[in-house]
Every structure is written in structure tokens, then in C-alpha cells.
Amino acid sequence: MVVALVASAATTNAASLVIAASLGFAAFAVTQVITTALMSARIDPARRGGALGLLNLTFFVGGGVGSAIAGALVKSMDLTEILGIVAVFPLVAALAALTLGKLSR
């Protein structure tokens, strides 16, 4: 998916933007399903509802923040540049999650 985003940022071809967006949606769907399954297996049943509620909250807040940033930047930047900037946030979050996971062990 990162390759598709970088490729779409390097060109103004509409097809590459559609492919990158489609891969992004697919990655989001897969990530949400896998993360929900992993959390369900690791959280005790008494706390599972609250934990999954917070998980869904973070997914939707992330989507809202990304849309707000893109909307704020649309007047001053090209769409491909905005996609590149907004794509950095999930990558930073993934790196932070991997780093925090290693620190807590």
C-alpha cells in the first residue's frame, strides 16, 4: 500500500489515485478485522466491550482527523501531496505501536 501511495504522489494519473485509495480502504478493513480479533483473544470478557469500544473510537477519530487535515490543506496543496502527508500519520502510529510493544515486554 505504501508503494501505491508513493506512486500516486509521484504522478497525477487518476488511475493511480483510485488504486491507492482502494488499497487504503482494503488495508483499513483488514487491519480493523485483525486488530479486533487479536484484542478479543487477549482481553478478558469483563473488559472486552470497553476495550473494543475504545478501539473503534480510535479508528473513527483517525478517519476524522485525516479528513480534517486533508480539507484544511486542499486550498494550498495538490491532492497527491495531501495524500502523502496524511499517509504519514498511520505509519508513525504503527512505528510507535511496535516500539511501545517492545518496551512493555
Secondary structure, 3 states (H helix, E strand, C coil): CHHHHHHHHHCCCHHHHHHHHHHHHHHHHHHHHHHHHHHHHHCCHHHHHHHHHHHHHHHHHHHHHHHHHHHHHCCCCCHHHHHHHHHHHHHHHHHHHHHHHHHCC
